Amino acid sequence: MQIQTFIFQETNSLIIDVANRQLNIYNVTGSLVKSVSLETEGTVAINSLNKGVYIYEVKENGKRIAAHKCVIR
């Protein structure tokens, strides 16, 4: 499955084009730092996250369907 995401540093937001799925964001040590239920496509606020490297995954029915790295500056 192809999932498109965009990170906008100036607004501290992650734009994601999937709906009805779970988004989990982990820091580099593997700790879950944010979890969001995606009811619709749209914007996820990431302003609570510190600068650094994160891995985010998208789950559907409890199974990982995508995972990507993102850098917050």
N, C-alpha and C positions, 0 to 999 in steps of 0.2 A: 504494500500500500504506500503510495506517495503522499506524504504530508508536507505541506508548505508552512514554514514559520518564518517570521521576521522579527528581529529585535530592534526596538527603537530606543536608543540610549537616551535621547533627550526627554522622553516621556516615561522612561523606565517601564516599558510594557513589551509583552510578547504577543504577537498576533499569530493566531493559529487557525487553520482552515478545516478543522474537524468538529463534529458535534456528537453528543451522546456518548462521550468517552471520558476516561479519567486521565488527568495530566499530573504526573509526579515529577518533582524537581529534587535532585540530590546534589550535595556538595561533593568535592573530590574525595572525601573520606568515605563516601557512601551513605551518609546520613540524610534522611528525608528532611528537606527544609520547607517544602510547600507542596500541597496536594489540592487540586481543584477538580471539581466535577464539571465537565464541559457540556452544558445543556445546549448551547448554540455555538456556532463559529464566532470568533471575536477576539477580544483583547483580554489578556491576563496581566494584572498588575504585578510587577516584579520589583517594585521600589523598596520592599522590605528586605531584599537580598543584598548582601555586601558585594563589593567588587570581587570578581574572581571567575573561576571556571566551574561550570555546572553541567550535569547530565540531566536531560529530561526525557521521560518516556511517556508514551501514550498507550493506555490499556483499553481493551474492549472485552467485556465479559471476563475480566480478571486476567487476560492474556496480553502480553506485550505485543503491540503491532508495529511500534516504531520507537527508536531511541536516537537522540542526537546530542551533541555537545554545544554549549553556548558560553560565550564570554561576556560578562557584564563589566563595563569599564566605568 
